[in-house]
Amino acid sequence: MEIKMKNNFETVIGIEVHVVLSSKTKMFSSSKSSHTDPKNTNISPIDLGHPGTMPLPNKRCIEKAIVLAKALDMEIEKNISFDRKNYFYQDLPKGFQITQQFHPIGKNGKIYLDENNFVDIERIHLEEDTAKQTKEDDGTILLDYNRSGIPLIEIVTKPCIKSSTEAGLFLKKLRRILTFNDISDAKMEEGSLRVDVNISVKPIGSKEFGTRVEIKNINSINNVEKAIEYESNLQAEQILKQEEVLMATKRFNDKTLTTEFMRLKTTNVDYHYMVEPNIFVRKISDDFITDVIKNNYTDIKSIEADLLKNNVSQEFINLLMDDYELFQKFKFINDEIKDCNEVIKWLCVEFVGSLNKVNLKLKDATDFQLNQLLKMMKYLLKDASINAKQGKEIVKLLIETNKDIDTLIEENNFKQITDKNVLRPILEKYVEANKPMLDQYDSRPERVEKFFIGMVMKDTNGQANPNVVTEIFNEILKLNK
């Protein structure tokens, strides 16, 4: 669509995010919370909705919701209660879902996109997931109840997001909060962070909202941005052509990069919400909330500020903050090395780059390889027993062979020569043979020094430690003055 079409309209976006909480057990039962195990193995009478079963709220999930509310600067509800959302569907054995309709655990928060721009969060609430449906080729629907009862937290924004870029940035900021606070692993590709987007388009300046279209279950931030761009342009084009924009539910096709019609939204569904009678209201104290936050909350801004203070570029800060697994590995190494930019160089560039060259990802790296990388960096930065060129080759070989660093150094003859008694005679030999070059030092110091160090490096096949050679060269200079 032409840019001038976009300029006549503005997009209004609201986002609903369902997050699978990091929990050993389900929201209201003691069943294992995992949907990757063999089908229908993590189930109990509570998960299957058997008559007479009594749900018991998962305290750890309530604590995680409190931490999220704190991170989003929300009002925290002190009377914890649950409600029934009544509807019939094959993935909901009880005939209702336990949620928090009337008293959500968090209200009225925000996520800052930058210093002056933020997204308003209307509410967050706890609820349980439904069973997973699989449709066979013959039309048969199979149900896996491992997912039934898995703890979720839903995050609902106000319709205040103005563009696909803002939506993408909001989700990145939210994912940082979720992962760094151990609320969820927030892996969209595995379904632990699911995004629904509500989009409407209106002429610029209009006080009336356009017709809302919902796009369900988008599986990546990149696809969220593309879905918003396509749907907002489509609606603007329909308005210009005086076509009706239908209130509908759609899906995003990541192959054609288009939104596809699923069903009309003809009426507002009445779920007959009612208070869950089998779960008593639990009042939580200020002291309890304070303790939960003290023991579990991580301030993302302080981490970013520390990285900035250590002269890490914004590009690499974003890289670390957007990938918690990478940040954990960075922290593990930097706690020993204490040089942020060197760790970023060797971990994010050399180590990850070597993994990518053999079609591996960071998640494929073993603890052994990470420990060997740390050992190599100590040899390079603290002991100066290898040089940077050798370090790059060692990292490459580490990934390819999975051998320990000491073996790689020995096999490839990478051990640096740091003994002055070995290096001095070599340097003196070249000084004696190149007196005219040494005499030029006062007028061309850098060129002369580089020449002699280069001769020693060549003579030792790159094994001489250049810092030690420089020290010897300066000692020889003093003797020749």
Buried (B, 14 or more C-beta within 10 A) or exposed (E): EEEEBBEEBBBBBBBBBBBBBBBEBBBBBEBBBBBEEEBBEBBBEBBBBEEEBEBEBBEBBBBBBBBBBBBBBBEBBBEBBBBBBBEEEEBBBBEBBBBBBEBBBBBEBBBEBEEEEBBBBBBBBBBBBBBBEEEEEEEEEEBBBBBBBBBBBBBBBBBBBBBBEBBBBBBBBBBBBBBBBBBBBBEBEEBBBBBBBBBBBBEEEEEEEBBBBBBBEBBBBEBBBBBBBBBBBBBBBBBEEEEEBEBBBBBBEBEEEBBEEEEEBEEEEEBEBEBBEEBEEEEBEEEBBEEBBEEBBBEBEEBBEEBEEBEBEEEBBEBBBBBBBBBEBBEBBBEEBEBBBBBBBBBBEBBBEBBEEEEEEBEEBEEEBBBBBBBBBBBBBEEBBBBEEBBBBBBBBBBEEEBBBEEBBEEEEBBBBBEBEEBBEBBEEBBEEBEEBBEEBEEEEEEBBEBBBEBBBEBBEBBBBBEBBBBBBEEBBEEEE
